[in-house]
């Protein structure tokens, strides 16, 4: 192997390791909670999940949404929808009022209507 080939393989290896490290840092699941409730929305399914959770927190009208750990989502399954390549899972407890409202919005989005 020539010196140029060795340098080429070294650069390739460094880039491959960097990409693998970046990929490993990307969240493929995240959860958004609503303050004062037990409702939570977990987004799974790809690199877009983290960005989707950030968008949900940023655009919640009353600013009560927060990022949580996907492992902290508790409650009964209220609904699950696959939308634009991501899976949205809503859990809630009690009367499930907030969870039901979240499910209604997701259902409309899944059907292609504006919420």
N, CA, C and O atoms as a MOPAC input file, in Angstrom:
PM7 MOZYME 1SCF
protein

 N      0.86400 1    -1.17300 1     0.00000 1
 C      0.00000 1     0.00000 1     0.00000 1
 C      0.90800 1     1.23300 1     0.00000 1
 O      1.86700 1     1.32700 1     0.76600 1
 N      0.57600 1     2.15600 1    -0.86900 1
 C      1.38500 1     3.37200 1    -0.97400 1
 C      1.05400 1     4.33100 1     0.16300 1
 O      0.07000 1     4.15100 1     0.88100 1
 N      1.87700 1     5.33300 1     0.31100 1
 C      1.64300 1     6.34900 1     1.33800 1
 C      0.34000 1     7.09400 1     1.12500 1
 O     -0.36200 1     7.41200 1     2.08500 1
 N      0.01100 1     7.37600 1    -0.13800 1
 C     -1.25000 1     8.07000 1    -0.43900 1
 C     -2.45100 1     7.20000 1    -0.09200 1
 O     -3.45700 1     7.70500 1     0.40700 1
 N     -2.35600 1     5.90700 1    -0.34800 1
 C     -3.44700 1     4.99600 1    -0.01500 1
 C     -3.63600 1     4.91800 1     1.49300 1
 O     -4.76600 1     4.88300 1     1.98000 1
 N     -2.52000 1     4.89000 1     2.23900 1
 C     -2.60000 1     4.84300 1     3.70200 1
 C     -3.28000 1     6.09800 1     4.24100 1
 O     -4.12200 1     6.03000 1     5.13700 1
 N     -2.89700 1     7.24800 1     3.67600 1
 C     -3.51600 1     8.51100 1     4.09600 1
 C     -5.00600 1     8.49300 1     3.75300 1
 O     -5.83200 1     8.92400 1     4.55700 1
 N     -5.35000 1     7.99800 1     2.56800 1
 C     -6.75500 1     7.90400 1     2.15900 1
 C     -7.56300 1     7.03800 1     3.10300 1
 O     -8.66900 1     7.40700 1     3.49800 1
 N     -7.01000 1     5.87500 1     3.46900 1
 C     -7.71600 1     4.97800 1     4.39900 1
 C     -7.81400 1     5.61000 1     5.78800 1
 O     -8.82500 1     5.44300 1     6.47000 1
 N     -6.79600 1     6.31900 1     6.20600 1
 C     -6.82800 1     6.98200 1     7.51100 1
 C     -7.92700 1     8.04100 1     7.55400 1
 O     -8.68300 1     8.13300 1     8.52100 1
 N     -8.00100 1     8.83100 1     6.49500 1
 C     -9.05200 1     9.85900 1     6.42900 1
 C    -10.42300 1     9.20600 1     6.40600 1
 O    -11.33200 1     9.65200 1     7.10600 1
 N    -10.58500 1     8.15400 1     5.60900 1
 C    -11.85800 1     7.43900 1     5.54600 1
 C    -12.24800 1     6.91400 1     6.92400 1
 O    -13.40500 1     7.03000 1     7.32900 1
 N    -11.28900 1     6.33900 1     7.64100 1
 C    -11.56300 1     5.77900 1     8.97300 1
 C    -11.99000 1     6.86500 1     9.94800 1
 O    -12.93400 1     6.67800 1    10.71600 1
 N    -11.29800 1     7.99800 1     9.92000 1
 C    -11.64700 1     9.10500 1    10.82000 1
 C    -13.06000 1     9.60500 1    10.52100 1
 O    -13.83900 1     9.84300 1    11.44400 1
 N    -13.39200 1     9.76600 1     9.25300 1
 C    -14.72500 1    10.23000 1     8.86800 1
 C    -15.78200 1     9.19800 1     9.28000 1
 O    -16.83600 1     9.56600 1     9.80000 1
 N    -15.50600 1     7.91800 1     9.05100 1
 C    -16.46500 1     6.86800 1     9.40300 1
 C    -16.71200 1     6.84100 1    10.90800 1
 O    -17.85500 1     6.69100 1    11.34100 1
 N    -15.67100 1     6.98300 1    11.70300 1
 C    -15.81500 1     6.99400 1    13.16200 1
 C    -16.59100 1     8.23300 1    13.60100 1
 O    -17.43200 1     8.15100 1    14.49600 1
 N    -16.31800 1     9.37200 1    12.98200 1
 C    -17.03900 1    10.60400 1    13.32600 1
 C    -18.52300 1    10.47800 1    13.00900 1
 O    -19.36700 1    10.87200 1    13.81300 1
 N    -18.84300 1     9.93200 1    11.83900 1
 C    -20.24700 1     9.75100 1    11.45600 1
 C    -20.92900 1     8.76500 1    12.40200 1
 O    -22.06200 1     8.99400 1    12.82300 1
 N    -20.25100 1     7.67900 1    12.73500 1
 C    -20.83200 1     6.69300 1    13.65900 1
 C    -21.08500 1     7.31400 1    15.02400 1
 O    -22.10700 1     7.03900 1    15.65200 1
 N    -20.16000 1     8.15000 1    15.48800 1
 C    -20.34700 1     8.82100 1    16.77400 1
 C    -21.49700 1     9.79700 1    16.73800 1
 O    -22.29000 1     9.85800 1    17.67700 1
 N    -21.59900 1    10.56700 1    15.66100 1
 C    -22.70600 1    11.51400 1    15.51600 1
 C    -24.02500 1    10.76200 1    15.49100 1
 O    -24.98400 1    11.15400 1    16.15600 1
 N    -24.07400 1     9.66600 1    14.71100 1
 C    -25.29900 1     8.86700 1    14.60200 1
 C    -25.72100 1     8.33600 1    15.96100 1
 O    -26.90500 1     8.33400 1    16.29900 1
 N    -24.74600 1     7.88700 1    16.73500 1
 C    -25.04600 1     7.34500 1    18.05500 1
 C    -25.57600 1     8.38200 1    19.02300 1
 O    -26.29900 1     8.04200 1    19.95900 1
 N    -25.22500 1     9.65400 1    18.81000 1
 C    -25.69400 1    10.71900 1    19.69100 1
 C    -27.10700 1    11.19200 1    19.35800 1
 O    -27.74400 1    11.86300 1    20.16900 1
 N    -27.59400 1    10.85000 1    18.18000 1
 C    -28.91000 1    11.31100 1    17.77100 1
 C    -29.99700 1    10.53500 1    18.51500 1
 O    -29.94400 1     9.30800 1    18.60400 1
 N    -30.97000 1    11.25000 1    19.04000 1
 C    -32.07600 1    10.59900 1    19.72800 1
 C    -33.07800 1    10.09900 1    18.70400 1
 O    -33.49900 1    10.84200 1    17.81700 1
 N    -33.45400 1     8.84600 1    18.83100 1
 C    -34.46300 1     8.32100 1    17.93400 1
 C    -35.78400 1     8.13200 1    18.66800 1
 O    -36.73500 1     7.57300 1    18.12100 1
 N    -35.83300 1     8.59900 1    19.90300 1
 C    -37.06100 1     8.55600 1    20.68800 1
 C    -37.00700 1     9.69800 1    21.69900 1
 O    -35.96100 1     9.96900 1    22.28900 1
 N    -38.12700 1    10.35100 1    21.88800 1
 C    -38.19000 1    11.41500 1    22.88700 1
 C    -39.63300 1    11.52500 1    23.37600 1
 O    -40.56100 1    11.02600 1    22.74000 1
 N    -39.79600 1    12.18100 1    24.50300 1
 C    -41.11400 1    12.32800 1    25.10000 1
 C    -41.36800 1    13.78500 1    25.46200 1
 O    -40.48000 1    14.48800 1    25.94400 1
 N    -42.58500 1    14.21600 1    25.22300 1
 C    -43.03400 1    15.55100 1    25.60900 1
 C    -44.14200 1    15.37300 1    26.63300 1
 O    -45.08800 1    14.61700 1    26.41200 1
 N    -44.01800 1    16.07000 1    27.75000 1
 C    -45.04700 1    16.04800 1    28.77800 1
 C    -45.73600 1    17.40000 1    28.85900 1
 O    -45.24100 1    18.40300 1    28.34300 1
 N    -46.87900 1    17.40600 1    29.51300 1
 C    -47.62700 1    18.65000 1    29.72700 1
 C    -47.66400 1    18.89200 1    31.23600 1
 O    -48.18400 1    18.07000 1    31.99100 1
 N    -47.10800 1    20.02500 1    31.66600 1
 C    -47.02500 1    20.34200 1    33.08900 1
 C    -48.39900 1    20.29700 1    33.74600 1
 O    -49.38500 1    20.77700 1    33.18700 1
 N    -48.44900 1    19.72300 1    34.92100 1
 C    -49.68800 1    19.65500 1    35.68200 1
 C    -50.60300 1    18.51700 1    35.27400 1
 O    -51.71500 1    18.39900 1    35.78900 1
 N    -50.14500 1    17.67000 1    34.34800 1
 C    -50.94400 1    16.52600 1    33.91300 1
 C    -50.05700 1    15.28500 1    33.90400 1
 O    -48.84200 1    15.37300 1    34.08000 1
 N    -50.67900 1    14.14000 1    33.69800 1
 C    -49.90700 1    12.90300 1    33.53800 1
 C    -49.80800 1    12.50800 1    32.07400 1
 O    -49.27600 1    11.44400 1    31.75400 1
 N    -50.31100 1    13.34900 1    31.18400 1
 C    -50.28000 1    13.04800 1    29.75300 1
 C    -48.86200 1    13.17100 1    29.20900 1
 O    -48.10000 1    14.05400 1    29.60400 1
 N    -48.52900 1    12.27100 1    28.29800 1
 C    -47.23000 1    12.35500 1    27.63800 1
 C    -47.36200 1    11.87300 1    26.20300 1
 O    -48.22600 1    11.05700 1    25.88100 1
 N    -46.49800 1    12.38700 1    25.35800 1
 C    -46.46000 1    12.01200 1    23.94800 1
 C    -45.03900 1    11.58000 1    23.63500 1
 O    -44.10800 1    12.37800 1    23.74800 1
 N    -44.86500 1    10.33100 1    23.24300 1
 C    -43.55100 1     9.81600 1    22.87400 1
 C    -43.48300 1     9.72800 1    21.35900 1
 O    -44.39900 1     9.21700 1    20.71600 1
 N    -42.39200 1    10.22900 1    20.79500 1
 C    -42.16400 1    10.18900 1    19.35500 1
 C    -41.00300 1     9.22300 1    19.11200 1
 O    -39.92200 1     9.39100 1    19.67500 1
 N    -41.23000 1     8.21900 1    18.27800 1
 C    -40.22900 1     7.19800 1    17.96400 1
 C    -40.04500 1     7.10500 1    16.46600 1
 O    -40.91000 1     7.49900 1    15.68300 1
 N    -38.89000 1     6.57100 1    16.08700 1
 C    -38.78300 1     6.13400 1    14.71600 1
 C    -37.72800 1     6.74400 1    13.84400 1
 O    -37.70800 1     6.45100 1    12.64900 1
 N    -36.86600 1     7.55700 1    14.34400 1
 C    -35.83600 1     8.07700 1    13.46400 1
 C    -35.20000 1     9.32600 1    13.98800 1
 O    -35.53400 1     9.82400 1    15.06300 1
 N    -34.27300 1     9.82100 1    13.20400 1
 C    -33.53600 1    11.01500 1    13.60400 1
 C    -34.43300 1    12.23500 1    13.71800 1
 O    -34.07000 1    13.20300 1    14.38700 1
 N    -35.59800 1    12.21000 1    13.07900 1
 C    -36.51300 1    13.33700 1    13.14900 1
 C    -37.27100 1    13.43400 1    14.45500 1
 O    -37.91900 1    14.44800 1    14.71700 1
 N    -37.20600 1    12.39700 1    15.28500 1
 C    -37.97800 1    12.38700 1    16.52400 1
 C    -37.57000 1    13.52200 1    17.45800 1
 O    -38.42600 1    14.22000 1    18.00100 1
 N    -36.28100 1    13.70600 1    17.64400 1
 C    -35.81200 1    14.74300 1    18.56200 1
 C    -36.24900 1    16.12700 1    18.10100 1
 O    -36.70000 1    16.94000 1    18.90900 1
 N    -36.12100 1    16.39200 1    16.83000 1
 C    -36.54400 1    17.68600 1    16.29200 1
 C    -38.03600 1    17.89100 1    16.42600 1
 O    -38.49400 1    19.00100 1    16.69400 1
 N    -38.79800 1    16.82200 1    16.24100 1
 C    -40.25200 1    16.91400 1    16.38900 1
 C    -40.62200 1    17.26100 1    17.82700 1
 O    -41.50300 1    18.09000 1    18.05400 1
 N    -39.96000 1    16.63800 1    18.79700 1
 C    -40.23400 1    16.96800 1    20.19800 1
 C    -39.86800 1    18.42200 1    20.49600 1
 O    -40.60400 1    19.11500 1    21.19800 1
 N    -38.74400 1    18.88200 1    19.97100 1
 C    -38.35800 1    20.28500 1    20.16100 1
 C    -39.42100 1    21.21700 1    19.59800 1
 O    -39.77100 1    22.21600 1    20.22700 1
 N    -39.93400 1    20.89300 1    18.41500 1
 C    -40.97300 1    21.70600 1    17.78700 1
 C    -42.24500 1    21.70600 1    18.62400 1
 O    -42.86400 1    22.75400 1    18.81100 1
 N    -42.63800 1    20.54400 1    19.12800 1
 C    -43.84900 1    20.45900 1    19.95300 1
 C    -43.71900 1    21.31300 1    21.20600 1
 O    -44.65900 1    22.01500 1    21.57900 1
 N    -42.57000 1    21.25900 1    21.85300 1
 C    -42.36500 1    22.05900 1    23.06800 1
 C    -42.39800 1    23.54400 1    22.72700 1
 O    -43.01100 1    24.33400 1    23.44500 1
 N    -41.74800 1    23.92000 1    21.64400 1
 C    -41.64000 1    25.33000 1    21.25800 1
 C    -42.97800 1    25.92000 1    20.82500 1
 O    -43.22300 1    27.10800 1    21.03500 1
 N    -43.84600 1    25.10900 1    20.22500 1
 C    -45.08400 1    25.64500 1    19.66500 1
 C    -46.32600 1    25.40400 1    20.52000 1
 O    -47.43300 1    25.74300 1    20.10400 1
 N    -46.15700 1    24.82700 1    21.70100 1
 C    -47.31000 1    24.64600 1    22.58700 1
 C    -47.80300 1    26.02400 1    23.01800 1
 O    -47.03000 1    26.83300 1    23.53200 1
 N    -49.08600 1    26.28500 1    22.80700 1
 C    -49.61700 1    27.63900 1    22.98200 1
 C    -49.51400 1    28.15900 1    24.40700 1
 O    -49.23600 1    29.34200 1    24.60100 1
 N    -49.72600 1    27.32200 1    25.39900 1
 C    -49.67900 1    27.83300 1    26.76400 1
 C    -48.31800 1    27.59400 1    27.42300 1
 O    -48.16400 1    27.80800 1    28.62500 1
 N    -47.33500 1    27.15200 1    26.63900 1
 C    -45.96100 1    26.96400 1    27.08300 1
 C    -45.83200 1    26.04500 1    28.28600 1
 O    -44.95800 1    26.24500 1    29.12900 1
 N    -46.69400 1    25.03800 1    28.37400 1
 C    -46.62800 1    24.11200 1    29.49400 1
 C    -45.96400 1    22.78900 1    29.11400 1
 O    -45.84400 1    21.89300 1    29.94900 1
 N    -45.53500 1    22.66400 1    27.86500 1
 C    -44.89500 1    21.42800 1    27.42700 1
 C    -43.42400 1    21.42100 1    27.81500 1
 O    -42.77800 1    22.46800 1    27.86500 1
 N    -42.90700 1    20.24000 1    28.08600 1
 C    -41.50600 1    20.08300 1    28.44600 1
 C    -40.97600 1    18.77000 1    27.88800 1
 O    -41.73500 1    17.82300 1    27.68200 1
 N    -39.66400 1    18.71600 1    27.64300 1
 C    -39.01700 1    17.49300 1    27.17000 1
 C    -38.80600 1    16.57000 1    28.35400 1
 O    -38.38000 1    17.00400 1    29.42400 1
 N    -39.10000 1    15.31500 1    28.15900 1
 C    -38.85900 1    14.31900 1    29.18800 1
 C    -38.10900 1    13.14000 1    28.61300 1
 O    -37.75300 1    13.13300 1    27.43500 1
 N    -37.87700 1    12.17000 1    29.42300 1
 C    -37.21200 1    10.94200 1    29.02300 1
 C    -38.27700 1     9.95500 1    28.56100 1
 O    -39.30900 1     9.80100 1    29.21400 1
 N    -38.03000 1     9.29100 1    27.44300 1
 C    -39.00900 1     8.33400 1    26.91000 1
 C    -39.32100 1     7.25100 1    27.92900 1
 O    -40.40800 1     6.67300 1    27.90200 1
 N    -38.40100 1     6.97200 1    28.81300 1
 C    -38.62600 1     5.93200 1    29.82000 1
 C    -39.53100 1     6.39500 1    30.95000 1
 O    -39.97000 1     5.57900 1    31.76100 1
 N    -39.81800 1     7.69300 1    31.01800 1
 C    -40.64800 1     8.21400 1    32.10100 1
 C    -42.13200 1     8.27600 1    31.72100 1
 O    -42.96800 1     8.60600 1    32.56100 1
 N    -42.46100 1     7.96900 1    30.48500 1
 C    -43.86000 1     8.01400 1    30.06100 1
 C    -44.63200 1     6.90800 1    30.77900 1
 O    -44.31700 1     5.72500 1    30.64600 1
 N    -45.64000 1     7.31300 1    31.53500 1
 C    -46.43500 1     6.34500 1    32.29400 1
 C    -47.89900 1     6.52600 1    31.94700 1
 O    -48.29300 1     7.52700 1    31.34700 1
 N    -48.68600 1     5.56000 1    32.32600 1
 C    -50.11900 1     5.64500 1    32.09800 1
 C    -50.56900 1     4.62500 1    31.08400 1
 O    -49.78800 1     3.81900 1    30.57900 1
 N    -51.83700 1     4.68400 1    30.80800 1
 C    -52.43700 1     3.77600 1    29.83700 1
 C    -52.26800 1     4.32700 1    28.43400 1
 O    -52.22100 1     5.53800 1    28.22200 1
 N    -52.17800 1     3.42400 1    27.49800 1
 C    -52.07900 1     3.82300 1    26.09800 1
 C    -53.39000 1     4.47500 1    25.67800 1
 O    -54.45200 1     3.85800 1    25.75400 1
 N    -53.30900 1     5.71400 1    25.24100 1
 C    -54.49500 1     6.42800 1    24.76800 1
 C    -54.64300 1     6.25700 1    23.25700 1
 O    -55.74800 1     6.04300 1    22.75800 1
 N    -53.51400 1     6.35300 1    22.52200 1
 C    -53.53700 1     6.15900 1    21.07800 1
 C    -52.11400 1     6.05200 1    20.54700 1
 O    -51.14700 1     6.40400 1    21.22200 1
 N    -52.01800 1     5.55900 1    19.32900 1
 C    -50.72200 1     5.48000 1    18.64100 1
 C    -50.98100 1     5.68200 1    17.15900 1
 O    -51.83700 1     5.02100 1    16.57000 1
 N    -50.23800 1     6.59600 1    16.56400 1
 C    -50.37300 1     6.88800 1    15.13400 1
 C    -48.99700 1     6.92400 1    14.49400 1
 O    -48.01800 1     7.33700 1    15.11600 1
 N    -48.93700 1     6.49000 1    13.25500 1
 C    -47.71300 1     6.61100 1    12.44700 1
 C    -47.96200 1     7.74600 1    11.45700 1
 O    -48.85300 1     7.66400 1    10.61100 1
 N    -47.16500 1     8.80100 1    11.57500 1
 C    -47.34100 1     9.99700 1    10.74900 1
 C    -45.98000 1    10.41700 1    10.20400 1
 O    -45.03600 1    10.62600 1    10.96500 1
 N    -45.88700 1    10.53900 1     8.88300 1
 C    -44.65800 1    10.98600 1     8.22200 1
 C    -43.41900 1    10.23400 1     8.70400 1
 O    -42.36700 1    10.83500 1     8.92300 1
 N    -43.54800 1     8.92700 1     8.86500 1
 C    -42.40300 1     8.09300 1     9.21900 1
 C    -42.07300 1     8.02300 1    10.69900 1
 O    -41.13500 1     7.32400 1    11.08300 1
 N    -42.81600 1     8.72700 1    11.53700 1
 C    -42.59200 1     8.68900 1    12.97600 1
 C    -43.81200 1     8.09400 1    13.66700 1
 O    -44.93700 1     8.24200 1    13.19000 1
 N    -43.58700 1     7.42800 1    14.78100 1
 C    -44.68400 1     6.86000 1    15.56600 1
 C    -44.92000 1     7.73000 1    16.79000 1
 O    -44.00100 1     7.98600 1    17.56800 1
 N    -46.15500 1     8.18200 1    16.95500 1
 C    -46.56000 1     9.03600 1    18.06900 1
 C    -47.40900 1     8.19800 1    19.01900 1
 O    -48.42900 1     7.63800 1    18.61500 1
 N    -46.99000 1     8.11100 1    20.28400 1
 C    -47.70600 1     7.33000 1    21.28700 1
 C    -48.10700 1     8.24800 1    22.43300 1
 O    -47.26200 1     8.90200 1    23.04300 1
 N    -49.39200 1     8.29000 1    22.71600 1
 C    -49.91200 1     9.10800 1    23.81300 1
 C    -50.29600 1     8.19100 1    24.96100 1
 O    -50.98300 1     7.18600 1    24.77500 1
 N    -49.83600 1     8.56000 1    26.15900 1
 C    -50.22300 1     7.86000 1    27.38600 1
 C    -50.79300 1     8.87800 1    28.35500 1
 O    -50.39500 1    10.04300 1    28.36200 1
 N    -51.72500 1     8.42500 1    29.16800 1
 C    -52.34100 1     9.30400 1    30.15600 1
 C    -52.95600 1     8.43100 1    31.24400 1
 O    -53.06600 1     7.21500 1    31.08700 1
 N    -53.35300 1     9.05400 1    32.34000 1
 C    -54.02400 1     8.34600 1    33.43100 1
 C    -55.28900 1     9.10200 1    33.81000 1
 O    -55.53600 1    10.20100 1    33.31400 1
 N    -56.07300 1     8.51700 1    34.67700 1
 C    -57.28700 1     9.16800 1    35.15700 1
 C    -58.33200 1     9.30300 1    34.06400 1
 O    -58.59200 1     8.35800 1    33.32000 1
 N    -58.92900 1    10.48400 1    33.97200 1
 C    -59.98500 1    10.71400 1    32.98700 1
 C    -59.43200 1    10.87100 1    31.56900 1
 O    -60.20000 1    10.85300 1    30.60800 1
 N    -58.13800 1    11.02200 1    31.42800 1
 C    -57.44800 1    11.09100 1    30.13900 1
 C    -57.93100 1    12.24100 1    29.25700 1
 O    -57.96400 1    12.11000 1    28.03400 1
 N    -58.30500 1    13.36300 1    29.86600 1
 C    -58.79800 1    14.50300 1    29.09100 1
 C    -57.72500 1    15.08400 1    28.18400 1
 O    -57.98200 1    15.33900 1    27.00700 1
 N    -56.53100 1    15.29700 1    28.71400 1
 C    -55.45500 1    15.87400 1    27.91700 1
 C    -54.99000 1    14.85700 1    26.87400 1
 O    -54.75900 1    15.20900 1    25.71800 1
 N    -54.85400 1    13.59900 1    27.28800 1
 C    -54.44900 1    12.55300 1    26.35100 1
 C    -55.43100 1    12.40700 1    25.19800 1
 O    -55.02900 1    12.22300 1    24.05000 1
 N    -56.70900 1    12.48900 1    25.50700 1
 C    -57.73300 1    12.39800 1    24.45200 1
 C    -57.63200 1    13.56600 1    23.47800 1
 O    -57.78400 1    13.38600 1    22.27000 1
 N    -57.37700 1    14.75800 1    24.00100 1
 C    -57.22700 1    15.93200 1    23.12900 1
 C    -55.99100 1    15.77500 1    22.23400 1
 O    -56.02600 1    16.12500 1    21.05400 1
 N    -54.91100 1    15.25300 1    22.79700 1
 C    -53.71100 1    15.01300 1    22.00300 1
 C    -54.00300 1    13.99500 1    20.90200 1
 O    -53.55800 1    14.15600 1    19.76500 1
 N    -54.74900 1    12.95500 1    21.24400 1
 C    -55.10000 1    11.92400 1    20.26300 1
 C    -55.97500 1    12.48900 1    19.14600 1
 O    -55.80700 1    12.12300 1    17.98300 1
 N    -56.89800 1    13.37100 1    19.49000 1
 C    -57.74600 1    13.99200 1    18.46600 1
 C    -56.90800 1    14.77000 1    17.46100 1
 O    -57.14200 1    14.69300 1    16.25500 1
 N    -55.93100 1    15.51800 1    17.96300 1
 C    -55.05500 1    16.28500 1    17.07900 1
 C    -54.22200 1    15.36300 1    16.20200 1
 O    -54.07400 1    15.61100 1    15.00600 1
 N    -53.68000 1    14.30700 1    16.78500 1
 C    -52.88600 1    13.35100 1    16.00200 1
 C    -53.74000 1    12.63900 1    14.95800 1
 O    -53.29000 1    12.40800 1    13.83600 1
 N    -54.96100 1    12.29500 1    15.32400 1
 C    -55.85500 1    11.61600 1    14.38400 1
 C    -56.09800 1    12.48300 1    13.15600 1
 O    -56.05600 1    12.00000 1    12.02400 1
 N    -56.35200 1    13.76400 1    13.38700 1
 C    -56.56200 1    14.69200 1    12.27200 1
 C    -55.31100 1    14.78800 1    11.39300 1
 O    -55.39300 1    14.79200 1    10.16500 1
 N    -54.15500 1    14.86500 1    12.05100 1
 C    -52.90100 1    14.95100 1    11.31700 1
 C    -52.66600 1    13.67000 1    10.51100 1
 O    -52.20900 1    13.72900 1     9.37000 1
 N    -52.97000 1    12.53900 1    11.09200 1
 C    -52.80600 1    11.25900 1    10.39400 1
 C    -53.72800 1    11.15300 1     9.18800 1
 O    -53.39600 1    10.50400 1     8.19700 1
 N    -54.88800 1    11.79500 1     9.28100 1
 C    -55.84900 1    11.77900 1     8.18700 1
 C    -55.56600 1    12.85600 1     7.15300 1
 O    -56.24800 1    12.94000 1     6.13200 1
 N    -54.55500 1    13.68200 1     7.42000 1
 C    -54.18200 1    14.71200 1     6.46200 1
 C    -54.89100 1    16.03300 1     6.65500 1
 O    -54.74400 1    16.93400 1     5.83000 1
 N    -55.65600 1    16.17200 1     7.72200 1
 C    -56.35600 1    17.43100 1     7.98000 1
 C    -55.50300 1    18.30400 1     8.88300 1
 O    -54.64900 1    17.79300 1     9.60700 1
 N    -55.71400 1    19.58100 1     8.85300 1
 C    -55.01700 1    20.48600 1     9.75000 1
 C    -55.69200 1    20.44000 1    11.11100 1
 O    -56.91500 1    20.54200 1    11.20200 1
 N    -54.89400 1    20.28600 1    12.18600 1
 C    -55.49800 1    20.23800 1    13.52600 1
 C    -56.06900 1    21.57400 1    13.93600 1
 O    -56.61200 1    21.70400 1    15.03300 1

